[in-house]
Every structure is written in structure tokens, then in C-alpha cells.
């Protein structure tokens, strides 16, 4: 079954109650794994140093009040009832917000945008191209579109949020696993615990990352039951502690206890907020993983199960601690001291499994967001393995996986305590939330057409809460908070250098492209011998003739019978429908046999790296030849070189249209087609290729001849031709630009992956020619 068609159909969710409840159950293991783990370390991190647990219970009740209102305002009110509504055709996350803004206000820095992209179904589904100058926020839109500096600020803001998500992918597994394993401290001596805790945590982390290449679908069926068991377990323990130790602990939910807490603890209480904010780690996953579920299923799971269970767990811990001011052991306050001793070991096992599930969700999310960055030219091309042929979005990136593992192990061995890990994780979490709040306020004005006053109120209310937590986390810079800043800074440099170099390279290509008059002066033979075969020239240009083509023509004695300028392009939508995949047109007159093919992908689409892409490519050209003759199909004017571009789908998406069959004549079968005509090529070729064309409409002799040549060229073979670019900063450039281009971008380019479709082409069929780009 075609994975593209399947992934698109999976995105259309039936909202029956049975489906919604099933999705809500499944979301427990994917979305809420990290958030449900937080009771393991919130109180321990909060009472680490800044405040002390006293006989008056003002500290513990104040912390409980902060936890309750933070969980209520941020995950419940902000994310569940507001942010989840800002989906990009069902997708969520930082890049979904940025993508929405790019389509509404044209603030994307990528220069290869086309008017044809605005006709994509998912581009216009919510009316994004409606340009009403009287609409609210039109002045803000015009300001953003005119000032390139503001566009860069918007991009950097999105990249900072993305980098912090990646940093969270390093810190959360270390913190979750280490906190779960720390439960052994109550069951062994301090000397034994010192030598056991770190090695056990490292072994679990290595095991976790080593399993990634199998894919989450192989063990994913265990995730939801584990999280469900964990939530029921901590809520049951919470209810037991409330009833047994302090039934009046509910009074601490009053905001009055927050003011009493801050009044008594003052600066220490403010600094302890860095530990309290850990209760909302993983909240961003509700929005980031929206594409795998539905809004309603995520809302039901959080509102009716996750939220009540977490509140009961925190209340139960507070009830126990309110009656235990001097603990029997000298261990610090933690989750396991409130667990009845008889069930402590079973709870420890469940906690470790829960930590693994929570870590898995964060790691998978990191893979997903790096794929999105790569698709939008904000991260170097890396090897992406799709671990499931049935479940869309489950991917594995080997290089990133092992990098995350090494960094996780370094954090675990280097810190060896939840205090500094918590400080680091808290800063990463709250920074992502601040970025979401800022972007969300722009979405309200530009996309939802809401009042600017409403957007400012949203920004001020939630931004002030998050800024308070951000300041409390930032003050812990020397106590662990420097880690996410350092990691994010490194990833931000990599992302921006790659994005900047990509734009400069594209601008150089545009400025140096060959004029159509030069091509017309060569004639149909291009001044050289045309041999059988298809020459596939990779280019980033969406219009015009790349300079590398003139280099080939002037230096090679012969060239291919059919030449295709292929551009793989990402558009700011999550998915491009298979029937809208290709834009095909001619370059020059018909007799030149030069074609342009633009393959369009969304930032969450799967780019094929097998022979199926070649077949789709050739079929799209054949369908263009047929529709171009019959004057049917959607024609779009490319204003730059006056070439007509036709929208053509993949072969699997067309019930009618040209099909291609190879080798076995019986291998292609079209249901529902009464009469077809076959164009057959001579018998002497190595591989037999034929096109199956519908009987209507009629095709003239010129189109038949063109299809015949295309078949013969396909049988002769396909050669992949690409330029090996050496990008250098031009003379007179600033030293910063020279460092970024000559060293940073060049290093990333040499170590990044080439186009995915080139991998299936034999090396003997690949021609690579060097070119120097002075940008």
C-alpha cells in the first residue's frame, strides 16, 4: 500500500465516540508520559536547598498551592482550551505556529515560494490567503512583511523554541530515569546506594536508546497501559495519604497559601519556583503531538484522567509531609518517602517503566522536530529511517539518537543529583512555553483575526506567569541551568548557519541562471550529440535554467535524450496531498525535450528514497505530455519564464491517467478501464517499459512521438547529475560572514546527506561536477 496515501488518510480522523476514546487511551502513552512522571521529582527539587520544611507547614502548603494553580492555568487553560485550537491542518508544535504565520503574513525567509503553492488544499483550507486590508491586524501584517529584520527575529524565536525542545530531549530522559532509580535509596545503605544509582541509571538509558532503531510501534502497545497503571497507582497512593494523614490538605489549594509562602520565604521561595515548574514538564507535548491524535481525544485524556491523578498525587505527598517534619532517615524529601513501605518495590518498578515511557515520548518528539527543521532548510540533511510502514510519523534518526545518548550519559554522570538536572530541565521547558505564548499571540491577530487587545491580554497574562518561572530558573545558571543554554546555543548556531548558507546559495543560483535566449540559440540538439536516456539534473531553482546546465553543455561531448530539471521543494504546510505532489512544465520548445519537475512536500511528509519515486517522476512527465496536448489539467503561469506548469499527482493517487509498467506485461492492471492503448518500445532493450494510457481524450501524433521517446529514454536508464558546490564568501565580506560560510556552512554541507532519491541510483549512473559559489 502507498505510504503517502495511507498517511494522508490517517490524518482524517473519524470523530465517533469510540474512535475518540480509543485515541484518548492511546495518547496516554505518547503524549502524557513525561508530564505524568513529574511527581517523582517536583517536591525533591523544590526543597533541595532554597526552602526548608517547617513545623508550620506553610512551605509545603504553599508549594502545593503553586503546583495546583500552575497545573490549572498552563496545561489546562492555556494548552487544552486555547493553544490546541491553533492547529495547522491537524498538526501542532512550534513549527506549526511558524508555518501558520508564514502563510498568513508571508514572513518566510525561503525565497523559492510560488503562487502555485497557495492553491494547495491544505494551504487554503482555513482561508489563509484571504487578503482583507480592513481586517484586524493588517497593519501588523504589513510591518512584518516589509521589515526583513523582524522576519529574522521571528525565525530565531522559532529556532530557539526548537533548540530548547532538543535540549529537553537530552535532559528529560536523564532526569526521569535518575529520579525513578533514586527510589532504591530507601531500601539500601547510603554507601551501597552511591555505587548503584548512577550505573543502573546509565544502563537503563543505554538500553532505551539502543531500542530506538526498532521503532516505537514494536513496544508502543505497552506505553498506554504503563501510563494508565502509573496514574492509577499515584492517585490511589495520594487518596490513601490524604485520608490517613491529613484530610484537610485540600484547604492548601487556596491562592492565599501562595502569598503566605512568598511572604515567609521571600527570595528563597522565588528561587524554589524553578523546582515547582517541573510539574508542567511535558505539557508542550499535548500540542506537539497533536498530529497523531485529535483535539478532543487529548482534551478528554487530560481533563478526566491525567489532571485529577496528578492533583491527587501532589496532594497526597503534601498530606504525608505535613505530618512528617523530621524524617526517620537523612534523605531529602522525595516521592518515595510518601509511598507505603509494603508496596515501595512494586511502585519502584512501575516508576522505572513510566520513566522509560516518558523518555521515549520526548526522544520521538526530538526526532520529529529535527525532521521538520530539515524539511524547512533549518537543519542539515540527516538520515531518516521510517520504522513503520503503517503508522505515519514514526521515524528514527541514527546520528541524533546516539548524540542524545552520549549527552544523556554525560548529564547523568556529571550531575548525579536531581537538583541540577531539574534546574536544567526547568529552564528548557519554560523557554519553549514562552516561545509558544509569543507566537500564539501573533497567530491570534494574523490568523484568527482577533482583537489586538485580546492578544496582548493573552501575552501579558500567561507571559507574566511564565516569565516569573523563567527568572527563577535563569538565576540557577551556575547550578545546572547553563546546560540547556549551552546546548541550545550550539544547535542554534548550526541551524542558523545552515539556513543562512542555503539562502545565499539559492540567491547565487537565481542571479547566475542561464537565459532562455541562450538555450534557443543552441537549437534542439543543444549543439551536442543527444544519446538515449534520462538526465536528471538536481537544482534548487523553481524557475529558469541553472548555471550548471550550461557547464555540462559546453564541456561534455554528448547529453541525454530527455533532460529533467528536478527540484525537491518543501512548502509551509504539514502535508501535500499525493494528487498535488508534482508541478511539471517545459523548458524551451517541445522538440528540446527539456522538462522541469517540482516535487512538493510538507514538513511532515515522507520523502520516498526508493524506485517508486523514479516511477512517479516519469509518470508525472508522461501525464503532463498527455494533458498538455488535450488542453486539460490545471495550468498555472510561471511569470518569470512564461512556462506553463501543470499539477500532476503520484501514480498511486490517480484512478485515471498514465500508468507505467516494467518487465512483465501482466504486472500492471487497471480496474474500471474498459479500453487502453499501449505504446511499446523495441525488443532489443534491457528492460521493457510501457505506458498505459486511457482511451479518452485522443492523443495526437506529436504527443505519441514524445511519449515514445520518453519510454525509450526510461528503458535506456536514468542518470543522476548534480553539482558539487563549493560555497565561499565573496571578497569584501565581513569576517563573521566568512567564518559562517567558509567554515560553518561548508563543514555542515560536506557532512550532510544528499537528496534521498539519489540513494537508489547506482554510483555508475551518477555524474557530479564541482562548482564554486561566491556568495
C-alpha positions in Angstrom: 0.0 0.0 0.0 1.3 3.5 -0.8 2.6 5.1 2.4 1.8 8.6 1.2 -1.9 7.8 0.6 -2.1 5.9 3.8 -0.5 8.8 5.8 -2.9 11.2 4.3 -5.9 9.1 5.1 -4.7 8.6 8.6 -4.8 12.3 9.1 -8.5 12.4 8.5 -9.9 11.1 11.8 -13.5 10.0 12.3 -14.8 11.7 15.4 -17.1 8.9 16.7 -17.1 8.4 20.4 -15.5 5.0 20.1 -12.7 6.5 18.0 -12.2 9.5 20.3 -12.0 7.3 23.4 -9.6 4.9 21.7 -7.4 7.9 20.7 -7.6 9.3 24.2 -6.4 6.0 25.7 -3.5 5.7 23.1 -2.5 9.3 23.8 -1.6 8.4 27.4 1.5 6.5 26.3 2.6 9.0 23.7 1.6 12.5 25.0 1.4 12.2 28.7 4.4 10.0 29.6 6.7 12.9 30.5 4.0 15.0 32.3 2.9 12.0 34.4 6.5 11.4 35.6 6.8 14.8 37.3 5.6 13.8 40.8 8.9 11.8 41.1 11.0 14.9 41.4 8.9 18.1 41.9 9.0 18.2 45.7 12.5 16.9 45.9 13.8 19.6 43.5 11.7 22.4 45.3 13.0 21.6 48.8 16.6 20.8 47.6 18.2 24.0 49.1 16.2 27.1 48.8 13.5 26.4 51.4 13.1 24.2 54.4 10.1 22.1 55.5 9.0 23.6 58.9 6.5 22.7 61.6 4.0 25.4 60.5 3.6 23.6 57.1 3.4 27.0 55.4 6.1 25.9 52.9 4.6 22.6 51.9 1.1 24.0 51.6 2.4 27.0 49.6 4.2 24.7 47.2 1.1 22.6 46.8 -0.9 25.7 46.1 1.6 26.8 43.4 1.6 23.3 41.9 -2.2 23.2 41.7 -2.6 26.7 40.1 0.3 26.2 37.7 -1.2 22.9 36.5 -4.6 24.5 36.2 -3.5 27.7 34.3 -0.8 26.4 32.0 -1.7 22.9 30.8 -5.4 23.0 31.4 -6.4 26.6 30.5 -3.6 27.7 28.1 -2.9 24.5 26.2 -6.1 22.4 26.4 -8.6 25.3 25.8 -6.6 27.8 23.7 -3.3 26.6 22.1 -4.8 23.3 20.8 -7.2 25.3 18.7 -4.2 26.7 16.7 -3.6 23.6 14.7 -2.0 23.6 11.2 -4.3 21.2 9.4 -4.3 18.9 12.4 -0.6 19.3 13.2 0.9 21.1 16.2 4.2 22.3 17.6 6.5 25.3 17.4 6.9 24.9 13.6 3.2 24.5 13.1 2.7 28.0 14.6 5.6 29.4 12.5 4.1 27.7 9.4 0.7 29.4 10.0 2.4 32.8 10.4 4.4 32.2 7.2 1.3 31.5 5.2 -0.8 34.4 6.6 1.8 37.1 6.6 4.5 36.0 4.0 7.3 36.2 6.6 9.2 33.1 5.4 12.8 33.8 4.5 12.8 31.0 2.0 13.0 32.6 -1.5 11.6 29.7 -3.6 7.9 30.4 -2.9 5.5 30.2 -5.8 1.9 31.3 -6.4 1.0 27.7 -7.3 1.7 26.7 -3.7 -1.2 28.8 -2.5 -3.6 26.6 -4.5 -2.6 23.6 -2.3 -5.6 22.2 -0.4 -4.0 22.4 3.0 -2.7 25.9 2.2 -6.1 27.3 1.7 -8.2 25.1 3.9 -8.6 27.8 6.6 -8.7 30.7 4.2 -5.2 31.7 4.8 -4.8 33.7 1.5 -7.7 35.9 2.2 -6.2 39.4 1.9 -8.6 41.8 3.6 -6.9 45.1 4.1 -9.6 46.2 6.5 -9.1 43.1 8.7 -7.8 43.4 12.2 -4.0 43.3 12.4 -3.5 44.3 8.8 -1.0 47.0 9.9 0.9 44.4 11.9 1.0 42.1 8.9 2.3 44.9 6.6 5.0 45.7 9.1 6.2 42.1 9.3 6.2 41.8 5.5 8.2 45.0 5.0 10.9 44.6 7.6 13.3 41.7 6.9 14.9 42.1 10.4 11.5 41.3 12.0 11.3 38.2 9.9 14.7 37.1 11.1 13.6 37.7 14.7 10.6 35.6 14.2 12.7 32.8 12.7 15.2 33.0 15.5 12.4 32.9 18.0 11.0 29.7 16.4 14.5 28.2 16.3 15.1 29.0 20.0 12.0 27.1 20.9 13.0 24.2 18.7 16.5 24.1 20.2 15.1 24.0 23.7 12.9 21.1 22.7 16.0 19.3 21.5 17.7 20.2 24.8 14.7 18.8 26.7 15.2 15.6 24.7 18.6 15.3 26.4 17.6 16.4 29.9 14.2 14.7 30.4 15.4 11.0 29.9 18.3 11.7 32.4 16.1 13.3 35.0 13.2 10.9 34.7 15.3 7.7 34.8 17.6 9.0 37.6 14.6 10.1 39.7 12.9 6.7 39.3 16.1 4.8 40.2 16.7 7.0 43.2 13.9 5.1 45.0 16.4 2.5 45.8 18.0 4.8 48.4 15.3 3.9 50.9 16.0 0.2 50.6 19.8 0.1 51.0 22.6 1.8 52.9 24.0 5.1 51.8 27.3 3.6 50.7 25.6 0.9 48.6 23.3 3.5 47.0 26.2 5.7 46.0 27.7 3.0 43.8 24.5 1.6 42.4 22.3 4.6 41.5 24.4 6.1 38.6 25.4 2.8 37.0 21.8 1.5 37.0 20.5 4.8 35.5 23.2 4.7 32.8 22.4 1.0 31.9 18.7 1.9 31.5 19.5 4.9 29.4 21.8 2.9 27.1 19.1 0.2 26.8 16.5 2.9 26.0 18.5 4.5 23.2 19.6 1.1 21.8 16.0 0.1 21.2 15.2 3.2 19.2 16.0 1.7 15.8 13.2 -0.9 16.3 10.6 1.8 16.3 8.0 2.7 18.9 5.3 0.6 17.2 7.0 -2.6 18.3 6.7 -1.7 22.0 4.2 1.1 21.8 1.3 -1.2 22.7 2.8 -1.3 26.2 3.0 2.5 26.7 -0.6 3.3 27.4 -1.1 0.5 29.9 2.1 1.6 31.7 1.0 5.2 32.0 -2.6 4.2 33.0 -1.2 1.9 35.7 1.1 4.6 36.9 -1.6 7.3 37.1 -4.0 5.0 38.9 -1.1 4.0 41.3 -0.1 7.6 42.2 -3.7 8.7 42.6 -4.5 5.7 44.8 -1.4 6.4 47.0 -2.5 10.1 47.0 -6.0 9.3 48.2 -4.6 6.9 50.9 -2.2 9.6 52.2 -4.9 12.3 52.2 -7.3 10.1 54.2 -4.7 8.6 56.5 -2.5 11.6 57.3 -4.3 14.9 56.6 -7.9 15.1 55.2 -7.8 18.9 55.4 -5.0 19.3 52.9 -7.5 20.5 50.3 -7.5 23.8 52.1 -4.0 24.5 50.7 -5.4 24.7 47.2 -6.5 28.3 48.0 -4.3 31.0 46.4 -3.9 32.6 49.9 -1.3 30.0 50.7 0.8 31.1 47.8 1.0 34.6 49.2 1.8 33.3 52.7 4.5 31.1 51.2 6.2 34.0 49.3 5.8 36.3 52.3 7.6 33.9 54.6 10.3 32.5 52.3 10.9 35.7 50.1 13.9 35.2 47.9 14.3 31.5 48.7 10.6 31.0 47.8 11.1 32.8 44.5 14.2 30.7 43.7 12.3 27.5 44.6 9.8 28.2 41.7 12.4 26.6 39.5 11.6 23.3 41.1 7.8 23.9 41.1 7.7 24.5 37.4 8.8 20.9 36.8 5.2 19.9 37.5 4.3 21.1 33.9 7.2 19.4 32.1 5.7 17.6 29.1 2.7 20.0 28.7 4.1 21.1 25.3 3.7 17.5 24.1 -0.1 17.9 24.1 0.4 20.4 21.3 3.4 19.0 19.6 1.9 15.5 19.2 -1.5 16.8 18.1 -0.9 15.4 14.6 -1.1 11.8 15.8 -4.4 12.2 17.7 -7.3 14.7 17.7 -8.0 17.8 19.8 -11.0 16.1 21.6 -9.1 13.0 22.5 -6.2 14.9 24.0 -8.6 17.1 26.0 -10.6 14.2 27.3 -7.5 12.3 28.4 -6.0 15.3 30.3 -9.2 16.7 31.8 -10.7 13.5 33.1 -7.7 11.3 33.9 -4.2 12.9 33.9 -5.1 16.2 35.6 -7.1 14.7 38.5 -4.5 12.0 39.0 -1.6 14.5 39.2 -3.5 16.7 41.6 -4.3 13.8 43.9 -0.7 12.7 43.8 0.7 16.1 44.8 -2.0 16.5 47.5 -1.1 13.1 48.9 2.6 13.8 49.1 1.8 17.2 50.8 -0.6 15.4 53.3 2.1 12.9 54.2 4.9 15.6 54.6 2.6 17.8 56.7 2.7 15.2 59.4 6.4 14.2 58.9 8.7 17.1 59.6 11.6 15.1 60.8 12.1 12.1 58.6 13.5 8.9 60.1 16.3 8.9 57.5 18.5 11.7 56.5 17.4 11.5 52.9 15.9 14.6 51.3 12.2 15.0 50.6 11.1 12.9 47.6 8.3 10.9 46.1 9.2 7.5 47.7 9.0 8.6 51.3 5.3 9.0 50.9 4.8 5.5 49.4 3.8 2.9 52.0 6.8 0.6 52.7 5.0 -2.6 51.8 4.4 -1.5 48.1 7.6 0.5 47.7 9.4 -2.0 45.4 6.4 -2.6 43.1 6.0 1.1 42.8 9.7 1.5 42.0 9.4 -1.0 39.1 6.3 0.8 37.7 8.1 4.2 38.1 11.1 3.0 36.2 8.8 1.7 33.4 7.0 5.0 33.5 10.3 6.9 33.2 11.2 4.9 30.2 7.9 5.6 28.5 8.2 9.4 29.3 11.7 9.4 27.9 10.6 7.6 24.8 7.9 10.2 24.0 10.5 13.0 24.4 13.1 11.2 22.2 10.5 10.6 19.5 9.4 14.2 19.6 13.0 15.3 19.1 13.3 13.1 16.0 10.1 14.6 14.7 11.1 18.2 15.2 14.5 17.7 13.6 12.8 16.3 10.6 10.6 19.3 10.4 13.6 21.6 10.7 15.4 19.7 7.9 12.4 19.9 5.6 12.2 23.7 6.1 16.0 24.2 5.4 16.8 24.9 9.1 18.9 21.8 9.8 21.4 19.8 7.7 20.1 16.8 5.9 20.4 13.7 8.0 19.5 10.0 7.5 15.9 9.4 8.5 14.6 5.9 8.9 10.8 5.2 8.9 10.3 2.5 11.4 6.7 1.7 10.5 5.1 1.3 7.1 1.7 1.6 8.5 1.9 4.3 11.2 2.8 7.7 9.8 5.3 9.8 11.7 7.3 7.1 13.5 10.9 7.8 12.5 14.4 7.1 13.7 17.4 9.3 13.1 20.6 7.3 14.0 23.0 10.3 14.2 20.7 12.2 16.5 19.9 9.1 18.6 23.5 8.4 19.5 24.3 12.1 20.1 21.3 12.3 22.5 22.5 9.1 24.3 26.1 10.4 24.8 24.8 13.8 26.1 22.3 12.0 28.4 25.0 9.8 29.9 27.3 12.9 30.3 24.5 14.7 32.2 23.8 11.7 34.4 27.4 11.0 35.3 28.3 14.7 35.6 25.4 15.9 37.8 24.5 12.8 39.8 21.6 14.5 41.5 18.1 15.6 40.6 18.6 19.2 41.8 20.9 20.3 39.0 19.1 18.1 36.4 15.8 19.7 37.5 17.3 23.2 37.2 18.5 22.5 33.6 15.2 20.8 32.5 13.1 23.5 34.0 14.8 26.3 32.0 14.3 24.3 28.8 10.7 23.7 29.5 9.7 27.2 30.4 11.6 28.7 27.4 9.6 26.6 25.0 6.4 27.7 26.7 7.4 31.4 26.4 8.1 31.0 22.7 4.7 29.3 22.2 3.0 32.2 24.1 4.7 34.8 21.9 3.9 33.0 18.6 0.4 32.3 19.8 -0.3 36.0 20.3 0.7 36.7 16.7 -1.5 33.8 15.5 -4.5 35.3 17.3 -4.1 38.6 15.4 -2.9 37.4 12.0 -4.6 34.0 11.6 -7.7 34.2 13.8 -8.4 37.9 13.1 -8.9 38.5 16.8 -8.5 41.9 18.5 -5.0 43.1 19.2 -6.2 43.8 22.8 -7.2 40.2 23.3 -3.8 39.0 22.0 -2.0 41.4 24.3 -4.1 40.2 27.3 -3.1 36.6 26.4 0.5 37.5 26.1 0.6 39.6 29.3 -1.3 37.0 31.5 0.4 33.8 30.5 3.7 35.6 29.6 4.0 37.1 33.1 3.4 33.7 34.8 6.0 32.0 32.6 8.4 35.0 32.9 8.3 34.6 36.7 9.2 30.9 36.4 11.8 31.7 33.7 13.6 34.3 36.0 13.6 31.7 38.9 15.2 29.1 36.5 17.7 31.5 35.0 19.0 32.5 38.4 20.2 28.9 38.8 22.6 29.4 35.8 25.6 28.1 37.6 23.7 25.2 39.3 22.7 23.4 36.1 20.7 25.9 34.1 23.7 26.6 31.9 23.3 23.2 30.2 20.1 23.9 28.1 21.5 27.3 27.2 24.8 25.8 26.0 23.1 23.1 24.1 20.6 25.5 22.5 23.3 27.9 21.6 25.2 25.2 19.7 22.1 23.9 17.9 21.0 27.5 17.1 24.4 28.2 15.5 24.1 25.0 13.4 20.5 25.8 12.4 21.0 29.4 11.5 24.3 28.8 9.7 22.7 26.1 7.6 19.6 28.3 6.9 21.8 31.4 6.0 24.1 29.4 3.7 21.1 27.7 2.0 19.5 31.1 1.3 22.8 32.6 0.0 23.4 29.6 -2.3 19.9 29.9 -3.7 20.3 33.6 -4.3 23.5 32.9 -6.2 21.7 30.3 -8.3 19.0 32.9 -9.2 21.5 35.6 -10.1 23.5 33.3 -12.3 20.8 31.3 -14.1 21.0 31.0 -17.9 18.7 33.0 -20.1 16.2 31.3 -22.3 17.7 33.1 -25.3 21.0 31.2 -24.8 19.1 27.9 -24.9 17.1 28.9 -28.0 20.4 29.8 -29.8 21.7 26.2 -29.4 18.8 24.6 -31.2 17.0 21.3 -30.4 20.3 19.3 -30.3 21.9 21.8 -27.8 24.9 21.8 -30.1 25.9 18.3 -29.0 25.0 14.7 -29.5 21.8 13.6 -27.8 22.0 10.0 -26.6 19.3 7.8 -25.2 18.4 8.0 -21.5 17.1 10.4 -19.0 19.4 13.0 -17.4 18.0 14.0 -14.0 19.6 17.3 -13.0 19.1 18.3 -9.4 18.5 22.0 -8.9 17.1 24.2 -6.1 15.6 26.6 -8.7 11.9 26.6 -9.3 12.2 28.6 -12.5 14.9 29.3 -15.0 17.9 27.3 -16.2 20.6 26.6 -13.6 24.1 27.7 -14.5 25.4 24.2 -14.0 23.5 23.1 -17.1 25.5 25.5 -19.4 28.6 24.0 -17.7 27.5 20.5 -18.8 26.6 21.5 -22.4 29.8 23.4 -23.0 32.1 20.7 -21.5 30.5 17.4 -22.4 30.5 15.9 -26.0 27.1 14.3 -25.6 24.0 14.7 -23.4 20.8 12.7 -22.7 17.8 12.5 -25.0 15.5 13.6 -22.2 16.6 16.2 -19.6 14.6 16.8 -16.4 15.4 19.7 -14.1 14.2 18.2 -10.7 13.6 20.4 -7.7 12.6 18.9 -4.3 10.8 21.6 -2.5 9.3 22.0 1.0 6.2 24.1 1.4 4.9 25.6 4.7 2.1 23.1 5.2 2.2 19.8 7.2 1.2 17.6 4.2 0.9 17.8 0.5 -1.8 15.6 -1.0 -0.4 12.9 -3.3 -2.6 14.2 -6.2 -0.9 17.6 -5.8 2.6 16.3 -5.5 4.2 17.4 -8.8 4.4 20.6 -10.8 5.5 19.7 -14.3 6.3 22.0 -17.2 8.6 22.5 -20.3 11.8 24.4 -20.6 12.0 25.7 -24.1 10.1 24.4 -27.1 8.7 20.8 -27.3 11.4 19.5 -29.6 14.1 20.3 -27.0 12.7 17.5 -24.7 13.6 19.6 -21.6 11.2 19.4 -18.6 11.0 20.9 -15.2 9.6 18.9 -12.4 9.0 20.3 -8.9 8.2 17.7 -6.2 6.5 19.4 -3.3 6.5 18.0 0.2 5.1 19.3 3.5 7.2 19.5 6.6 5.7 16.2 8.0 5.6 14.3 4.7 7.6 11.2 3.9 10.1 11.7 1.1 10.5 8.4 -0.8 14.0 7.2 -1.3 13.3 4.1 -3.4 12.5 3.3 -7.1 8.9 4.3 -6.6 10.0 7.9 -6.7 11.5 7.4 -10.2 8.3 5.8 -11.4 6.2 8.6 -10.1 8.5 11.1 -11.7 8.4 9.5 -15.1 4.6 9.0 -14.9 4.1 12.7 -14.0 6.0 13.8 -17.1 4.0 11.4 -19.3 0.8 12.6 -17.8 1.9 16.2 -18.5 2.6 15.3 -22.1 -0.9 13.8 -22.5 -2.7 16.6 -20.7 -0.7 19.3 -22.4 -1.9 18.0 -25.7 -5.5 17.6 -24.7 -5.6 21.1 -23.1 -6.9 19.6 -19.8 -5.5 19.8 -16.4 -4.7 22.7 -14.2 -2.4 25.2 -15.8 -0.5 27.8 -13.9 1.5 30.6 -15.4 5.1 31.0 -14.2 5.6 34.7 -14.7 9.4 34.5 -14.7 10.0 32.4 -17.8 6.5 32.1 -19.2 6.4 28.3 -18.8 3.2 26.5 -18.1 3.2 24.3 -15.0 0.7 21.5 -14.6 -0.3 19.9 -11.3 0.2 16.2 -11.5 -0.3 13.6 -8.7 1.6 10.4 -7.9 0.8 7.3 -9.8 -0.9 5.7 -6.8 -3.2 8.7 -6.4 -4.7 8.7 -10.0 -7.5 6.4 -10.9 -7.3 7.7 -14.4 -4.2 8.8 -16.2 -0.9 7.4 -17.5 0.4 4.3 -15.7 3.9 2.8 -16.3 4.7 -0.9 -16.3 8.1 -2.5 -16.5 9.2 -6.0 -17.4 6.1 -8.2 -17.0 3.2 -7.2 -19.2 0.8 -8.6 -16.7 2.3 -6.6 -13.8 0.0 -3.6 -14.4 -3.7 -3.9 -14.1 -6.2 -1.0 -14.1 -9.6 -1.7 -12.7 -12.5 0.1 -14.3 -10.7 0.9 -17.5 -12.5 -0.6 -20.5 -10.1 0.2 -23.2 -6.4 1.2 -23.1 -3.8 1.7 -25.7 -0.2 0.5 -25.3 2.9 2.2 -26.5 5.6 -0.5 -26.8 9.3 0.0 -27.4 11.7 -2.1 -29.4 12.5 -5.6 -28.2 16.3 -5.2 -28.0 16.4 -3.1 -24.8 17.4 -4.4 -21.4 14.2 -3.5 -19.6 10.8 -3.3 -21.2 8.8 -0.3 -20.3 5.3 0.7 -21.5 2.7 3.4 -20.7 -0.9 2.5 -20.2 -3.0 5.5 -21.4 -6.8 6.0 -21.1 -8.7 5.9 -24.3 -10.1 9.4 -23.9 -9.2 12.1 -24.7 -7.5 11.4 -28.0 -3.7 12.0 -28.3 -2.2 13.5 -31.4 0.8 12.1 -33.3 3.3 14.6 -31.7 2.3 13.5 -28.2 2.6 9.8 -29.2 6.1 10.5 -30.5 7.0 12.4 -27.4 5.8 9.5 -25.2 7.7 7.0 -27.3 10.9 8.9 -26.8 10.3 9.2 -23.1 9.8 5.3 -22.9 12.9 4.7 -24.8 14.8 7.0 -22.6 13.5 5.3 -19.5 14.5 1.9 -20.8 18.0 3.1 -21.6 18.3 4.2 -17.9 18.4 7.2 -15.7 21.5 9.2 -14.8 21.5 11.5 -11.8 23.5 14.7 -12.4 24.3 17.1 -9.6 26.7 19.9 -8.9 29.2 19.5 -6.1 29.1 23.1 -4.8 32.0 24.8 -3.0 30.4 27.8 -1.3 32.7 30.6 -0.4 32.1 34.1 0.9 32.9 36.7 -1.8 35.7 39.3 -1.4 34.8 42.2 0.8 32.5 40.2 3.1 32.7 40.7 6.8 34.8 38.3 8.9 31.6 36.9 10.5 30.2 36.0 7.1 33.5 34.4 6.1 33.5 32.3 9.2 29.9 31.3 8.8 30.1 30.4 5.1 33.7 29.3 4.6 33.9 27.1 7.7 30.5 26.6 9.3 28.2 26.0 6.3 31.0 24.3 4.4 31.6 21.8 7.2 27.8 21.1 7.6 27.4 20.7 3.8 30.3 18.2 3.5 28.9 16.1 6.3 25.2 16.3 5.5 23.2 13.8 3.5 22.5 14.2 -0.2 19.0 14.1 -1.8 17.1 11.0 -0.7 16.0 10.0 -4.2 19.7 9.8 -5.3 20.4 6.9 -3.0 18.7 4.3 -5.2 20.6 5.3 -8.3 23.8 3.3 -8.9 27.0 5.2 -8.4 27.9 4.4 -12.0 24.9 6.4 -13.1 25.8 9.5 -11.1 27.7 12.4 -12.5 29.0 15.0 -10.1 30.6 18.3 -11.3 32.2 20.8 -9.0 31.2 24.5 -8.9 32.4 27.4 -6.9 29.7 29.7 -5.4 31.0 33.1 -4.3 28.2 34.4 -2.1 
